[in-house]
Amino acid sequence: MKNDDFPLRVVFSGNRMEAEILKGALEANGIPSMIKDESLSTVTSPYLMAGGTAKLLVHPDDEEDARSLIG
């Protein structure tokens, strides 16, 4: 991720598994991203994939390209 004062933008919100797949697609296309997982399952097991919401975040400069890639 670029290091500056701009807040990251949410380009996807849904289950963790979908977020991981989309993260891989973005990064394969040169768009750095990160997942913010708001479920307790990540505390107990990152592979549980149960409940909660995961958000896929990108730098504001990459938002338009990310949205066009993930549809």
Secondary structure by P-SEA (a helix, b strand, c coil): cccccbbbbbcccccaaaaaaaaaaaaaacccccccccccccccccccccbbbbbbbbcccaaaaaaaaac
